[in-house]
Amino acid sequence: MKNYIDNDYAINKNAKGIVYRFADLTLEITLEDYLRENPDKTETDFAELKALSDSNYLEQDRCDYRQTRKNIPFYDLGESKTCASPSPEDEVIEQSIKQLEQVEIRKQRMLVKQALDKFTDIQRRRYLLYHVHGITTRKIATIEGVKHQSIIECLAWAEKKIKKFLNNA
């Protein structure tokens, strides 16, 4: 049983007998040993047991391969995305970023609301129809029963108010 790679399946497959590997012992049962211990059995029975043994070791080897190829070395875990939980430093940084983003979003919402408060009711309605609801200027003009040019001028004045407000903010 020498010169085999250290793999249960390979050792059993390449051996003439059935190989049993234990933590501290490797044991091979040959055809002669089997027939001596079981006088009522034949070579065919031994061949069936050998095939079953090979099959079991092969299945075990495949399962081990499927599992171990998913494993990564311990020293690679620091850079791994498969780590079970992020480091405490990463969590603190992530929470800080989220808080800053929420503050920034609140500031932007407040600025937008303040800018919209500078509009007249007509400007606010037309601006929201155009920019929020995506209705064309011609469609707005048709809905309100006014000239197309007045919608364009109203939106232009609204844009000027926003720019002026943001420059002063």
Steps between C-alpha positions, in 0.01 A plus 500: 500500500785740446540766230133596508394854553357563844137466394265232631337444162832469314645267759195273498463505119865413435519233768417137420300471820258720691677774695377633833665816626486597863657795679810303591477190282446396139376147454464306174275195479614280212294240311680224687425661838136545406453141380682362805274697739184430296515143362143518369583804276648505150731719294190662348385607846841653565491679161157647588631621836808648331278683246276627780803615696642680194161664443475616861851642500435676166183662633681608815785642291257698282319637805831602656606671177171690470534621856871578514509698177265745674748542783740793504816535708460676835749771410284597197194574713609859563449589134217260434144600415381162629579586860203443729501850650679826424764635731390746771693776323312435176168508687579835664611648168187369325272642771677837482460512124130414525448772760679757284296396197177534699602846621588601145168369366312693771692817410423455130131440572489810716666707226259369236202577724632850570560558128148381414362735765646790296279406202157634433219242503497494119879459477497221759219312319664533157848419631378183674295392198801538275788373720329254732218358289684530167218675313615693194469877483251472212281261700510735803401789275209295362387396851509858632366655182790742457762562233796267482740794527356607838579153644859521374543851647347393833741205527794725406406745780469211742851380404637851557340509845658165587846613383472825692384315812783246480760772445377677814470178706 
